[in-house]
Amino acid sequence: MSEPVAMSVPRIPAMLAPPDLVVDLESRLAESLVTQALQIALKEIFPGRIAVVSSFGAESAVLLHMVAVIDAATPVLFIDTGRHFGETLEYRDRLIGHLGLKDVRSIGPSAEEAATLDADFNRATWDPDGCCAFRKVRPLERALAGFDAWITGRKRFQGATRSGLPIVEFDGTHVKVNPLANWSAAGIEAYIAGHQLPVHPLVALGYRSISCASCSSISRPGEDPRAARWRGFNKTECGIHRPIAGRGLSLSKPSRGTKTTATAVETAETMMSGPSLLSKTCS
């Protein structure tokens, strides 16, 4: 994919209120080269206060390569849910070595959280939203506490919920930069091939969107990448990219035939509330 024509981007005032900052950033970075936008975000606007969040999935090598070229010591947060494919963990380690990444931080639920909220490792089959909430949403919330902004690898082509994805957004607590938002699948493939980057081994088997093994499947002809996630549930996002607002979490299984009764957004607030997090009867 050809990047947009570069333009001069002055440094953005650091004291702007988040909404104004987002508008200013969006207007300036939307027409910039991706590498230029990353340089500005990492070194000029949020130096030392921004992290990359990566799944080390099917398309992750592109963004990580760009970041490594600018500064290999940029913090990279990998959410280790405890449910990843072994191939993903091996690919993560291989990519870290290949790119020379110096600060990859594996984050995830504590052993106590996992034992209390998913003792039989079966929660994803009856409550994938609740599973995502404590395995992904909560750990990322903790890890991002020391940052003002984060960079994602999301793209508009990945699914309907991402079709209007902006280059810059504010989620209520952090500025989020989506530098690859307008890239195509062909552009991603061309970049990986052109830079001879390692490819996730599951891509060759037909996986286009890769996360937890229990909730990822081989893509079918004609469907968008996110459709291969959480088969059988009305769910295409894990919850980390949506604002938190909601009700409680029930640890009891729904009645037979009910796929899910709460969303990751709805359960995350309860899981983040403190003492009730490890309660066996939180609701």
C-alpha positions as CSV (number, residue, x, y, z in Angstrom):
1,M,0.0,0.0,0.0
2,S,1.3,3.5,-0.8
3,E,1.4,5.8,2.1
4,P,-0.2,9.3,1.8
5,V,2.0,12.2,0.8
6,A,4.0,13.5,3.7
7,M,3.4,16.9,5.1
8,S,5.1,19.2,7.6
9,V,3.7,18.5,11.1
10,P,4.5,21.1,13.8
11,R,4.8,19.9,17.4
12,I,1.4,19.8,19.0
13,P,0.9,21.7,22.3
14,A,1.0,19.3,25.2
15,M,-1.4,21.2,27.3
16,L,-4.4,20.9,25.1
17,A,-7.4,19.2,26.7
18,P,-7.9,15.6,25.4
19,P,-10.8,16.3,23.0
20,D,-9.0,19.3,21.5
21,L,-5.7,17.4,21.3
22,V,-7.5,14.5,19.5
23,V,-9.0,16.9,16.9
24,D,-5.6,18.6,16.4
25,L,-3.8,15.3,16.2
26,E,-6.3,13.8,13.8
27,S,-6.1,16.7,11.4
28,R,-2.3,16.7,11.4
29,L,-1.5,13.0,11.4
30,A,-4.3,11.8,9.0
31,E,-2.3,13.0,6.0
32,S,1.1,12.0,7.2
33,L,3.3,9.1,6.4
34,V,2.7,6.3,9.0
35,T,6.3,6.3,10.0
36,Q,6.2,10.1,10.3
37,A,3.1,10.0,12.5
38,L,4.7,7.4,14.7
39,Q,7.8,9.4,15.1
40,I,5.8,12.5,16.1
41,A,3.6,10.5,18.6
42,L,6.6,8.6,20.1
43,K,9.2,11.4,20.2
44,E,7.4,14.7,20.2
45,I,4.0,14.5,21.7
46,F,4.2,11.7,24.2
47,P,7.9,11.0,24.8
48,G,8.1,8.4,27.5
49,R,4.4,8.4,28.0
50,I,3.1,6.2,25.2
51,A,3.1,2.4,24.6
52,V,2.3,0.1,21.8
53,V,-0.3,-2.7,22.5
54,S,0.3,-5.7,20.3
55,S,-1.3,-9.2,20.1
56,F,1.6,-10.5,18.1
57,G,-1.0,-11.8,15.7
58,A,-1.4,-12.2,11.9
59,E,-0.6,-8.5,11.0
60,S,1.4,-7.3,14.1
61,A,4.8,-7.4,12.5
62,V,4.1,-4.3,10.4
63,L,3.5,-1.9,13.2
64,L,6.1,-3.4,15.4
65,H,8.7,-3.2,12.6
66,M,7.9,0.5,12.1
67,V,8.1,1.2,15.8
68,A,11.4,-0.7,16.2
69,V,13.0,1.4,13.4
70,I,12.1,4.6,15.3
71,D,12.9,3.3,18.8
72,A,13.3,-0.4,19.7
73,A,13.0,0.6,23.4
74,T,9.4,1.7,23.0
75,P,7.3,-0.1,25.6
76,V,5.2,-2.9,23.9
77,L,2.4,-4.4,25.9
78,F,1.4,-8.0,25.1
79,I,-1.7,-9.3,26.9
80,D,-0.9,-12.8,27.8
81,T,-4.3,-14.2,28.6
82,G,-3.2,-17.6,29.4
83,R,-5.2,-19.0,26.5
84,H,-3.0,-18.2,23.5
85,F,-1.9,-20.7,20.9
86,G,1.6,-22.0,21.6
87,E,2.4,-20.8,18.1
88,T,1.6,-17.2,19.1
89,L,4.0,-17.3,22.1
90,E,6.7,-18.8,19.9
91,Y,6.1,-16.1,17.2
92,R,6.2,-13.4,19.9
93,D,9.6,-14.5,21.0
94,R,10.8,-14.8,17.4
95,L,9.6,-11.4,16.4
96,I,11.1,-9.8,19.5
97,G,14.5,-11.2,18.5
98,H,14.1,-10.4,14.8
99,L,13.2,-6.8,15.4
100,G,15.4,-6.2,18.4
101,L,12.5,-5.0,20.6
102,K,13.9,-4.1,24.0
103,D,10.9,-3.5,26.2
104,V,8.1,-6.0,25.6
105,R,6.0,-6.4,28.7
106,S,3.7,-9.5,29.1
107,I,0.7,-8.6,31.1
108,G,-2.4,-10.6,32.1
109,P,-4.7,-11.8,34.8
110,S,-3.2,-12.8,38.2
111,A,-3.2,-16.5,39.1
112,E,-5.8,-15.6,41.8
113,E,-8.0,-13.9,39.3
114,A,-7.8,-16.9,36.9
115,A,-8.5,-19.4,39.6
116,T,-11.5,-17.5,40.9
117,L,-13.1,-16.4,37.7
118,D,-12.3,-19.3,35.4
119,A,-11.2,-22.2,37.5
120,D,-12.0,-24.8,34.9
121,F,-10.7,-22.8,31.9
122,N,-14.2,-23.1,30.4
123,R,-15.6,-19.6,30.8
124,A,-15.0,-18.6,27.1
125,T,-17.5,-21.3,26.1
126,W,-20.4,-19.8,28.0
127,D,-19.4,-16.2,28.8
128,P,-16.7,-14.9,26.4
129,D,-17.4,-11.3,27.4
130,G,-16.7,-12.1,31.0
131,C,-13.6,-14.0,30.0
132,C,-12.3,-11.1,28.0
133,A,-13.0,-8.7,30.8
134,F,-10.7,-10.3,33.3
135,R,-8.1,-11.7,30.9
136,K,-7.8,-8.7,28.7
137,V,-9.6,-5.5,29.7
138,R,-8.5,-5.4,33.4
139,P,-4.9,-6.3,32.8
140,L,-4.5,-3.6,30.1
141,E,-6.2,-1.1,32.3
142,R,-3.6,-1.7,35.0
143,A,-0.7,-1.6,32.5
144,L,-1.8,1.6,30.9
145,A,-2.0,3.5,34.2
146,G,1.5,4.9,33.7
147,F,0.9,6.1,30.2
148,D,-1.0,9.0,28.5
149,A,-1.5,7.3,25.2
150,W,-1.2,4.0,23.3
151,I,-0.8,2.9,19.8
152,T,-2.9,0.1,18.2
153,G,-2.6,-1.9,15.0
154,R,-6.3,-1.8,14.2
155,K,-7.5,-1.3,10.5
156,R,-10.8,-0.4,9.0
157,F,-10.9,-3.4,6.7
158,Q,-10.9,-5.8,9.6
159,G,-14.6,-5.6,10.2
160,A,-17.8,-3.6,10.3
161,T,-17.1,-2.4,13.9
162,R,-13.9,-0.8,12.7
163,S,-15.0,0.6,9.4
164,G,-15.1,4.2,10.7
165,L,-11.9,3.9,12.7
166,P,-10.2,7.4,13.1
167,I,-6.4,7.9,13.1
168,V,-6.7,9.3,16.6
169,E,-9.3,8.9,19.3
170,F,-9.8,9.4,23.1
171,D,-11.3,6.6,25.2
172,G,-12.0,8.6,28.3
173,T,-8.6,8.1,29.9
174,H,-6.0,7.8,27.1
175,V,-5.3,9.1,23.6
176,K,-5.2,6.2,21.1
177,V,-3.3,6.4,17.9
178,N,-4.3,4.0,15.0
179,P,-1.6,4.7,12.4
180,L,-2.6,1.8,10.1
181,A,-6.3,2.6,10.2
182,N,-6.6,3.1,6.4
183,W,-4.3,0.4,5.3
184,S,-5.6,-2.5,3.2
185,A,-5.0,-6.3,3.6
186,A,-2.9,-6.2,0.4
187,G,-0.8,-3.3,1.8
188,I,-0.1,-5.3,5.0
189,E,1.0,-8.3,3.0
190,A,3.2,-6.3,0.7
191,Y,4.9,-4.6,3.6
192,I,5.6,-7.9,5.3
193,A,7.0,-9.4,2.1
194,G,9.0,-6.3,1.2
195,H,10.7,-6.2,4.6
196,Q,11.0,-9.9,4.8
197,L,9.3,-10.0,8.2
198,P,8.5,-13.3,10.0
199,V,4.9,-14.5,9.4
200,H,2.7,-15.9,12.2
201,P,2.7,-19.7,11.5
202,L,-1.1,-19.9,11.8
203,V,-1.6,-17.6,8.8
204,A,-0.7,-20.4,6.5
205,L,-3.5,-22.5,8.0
206,G,-6.1,-19.8,7.2
207,Y,-6.2,-17.8,10.4
208,R,-6.6,-14.1,9.7
209,S,-7.4,-12.8,13.2
210,I,-5.5,-14.5,16.0
211,S,-6.0,-14.2,19.7
212,C,-6.9,-16.8,22.3
213,A,-7.1,-20.4,20.9
214,S,-10.5,-20.9,22.3
215,C,-12.0,-17.9,20.4
216,S,-10.1,-17.9,17.1
217,S,-10.9,-19.9,14.1
218,I,-10.0,-20.3,10.4
219,S,-11.5,-17.6,8.2
220,R,-14.2,-18.6,5.7
221,P,-14.2,-17.4,2.1
222,G,-15.6,-13.9,1.8
223,E,-15.9,-13.0,5.5
224,D,-14.0,-10.2,7.2
225,P,-11.2,-11.2,9.5
226,R,-13.0,-10.4,12.8
227,A,-15.9,-12.8,11.8
228,A,-13.6,-15.7,12.6
229,R,-13.5,-14.7,16.3
230,W,-16.0,-15.9,18.9
231,R,-18.0,-18.2,16.5
232,G,-21.5,-18.7,17.6
233,F,-21.7,-15.5,19.7
234,N,-22.8,-12.0,18.8
235,K,-19.4,-10.6,19.5
236,T,-16.6,-9.2,17.4
237,E,-14.6,-7.1,19.9
238,C,-12.9,-8.2,23.1
239,G,-13.7,-5.0,25.0
240,I,-10.4,-3.2,25.2
241,H,-11.4,-0.8,22.4
242,R,-14.7,0.3,23.8
243,P,-15.6,2.7,26.7
244,I,-16.4,1.0,30.0
245,A,-20.0,1.5,31.1
246,G,-22.1,-1.2,32.6
247,R,-23.7,-3.5,35.0
248,G,-22.4,-6.5,36.9
249,L,-20.9,-9.9,36.4
250,S,-22.6,-13.2,37.2
251,L,-20.4,-16.2,37.9
252,S,-23.2,-18.6,37.3
253,K,-23.7,-20.2,33.9
254,P,-26.6,-18.9,31.8
255,S,-29.5,-21.3,31.1
256,R,-29.0,-23.9,28.4
257,G,-29.1,-22.5,24.9
258,T,-28.2,-18.9,26.0
259,K,-24.9,-17.9,24.5
260,T,-24.1,-14.9,26.7
261,T,-25.9,-12.4,28.8
262,A,-23.4,-9.6,29.4
263,T,-20.8,-7.9,27.4
264,A,-17.1,-7.4,28.2
265,V,-17.9,-3.7,28.5
266,E,-20.7,-4.4,31.0
267,T,-18.6,-6.8,33.1
268,A,-15.4,-4.9,33.1
269,E,-16.6,-2.2,35.5
270,T,-17.5,-4.8,38.1
271,M,-14.2,-6.6,37.6
272,M,-12.3,-3.3,38.0
273,S,-14.2,-2.2,41.1
274,G,-11.8,-3.7,43.7
275,P,-12.9,-6.1,46.4
276,S,-15.6,-7.7,44.4
277,L,-13.2,-8.7,41.7
278,L,-12.3,-12.0,43.5
279,S,-15.7,-12.6,45.1
280,K,-17.3,-15.8,44.1
281,T,-20.7,-14.2,44.2
282,C,-20.1,-10.8,42.5
283,S,-23.1,-9.6,40.5
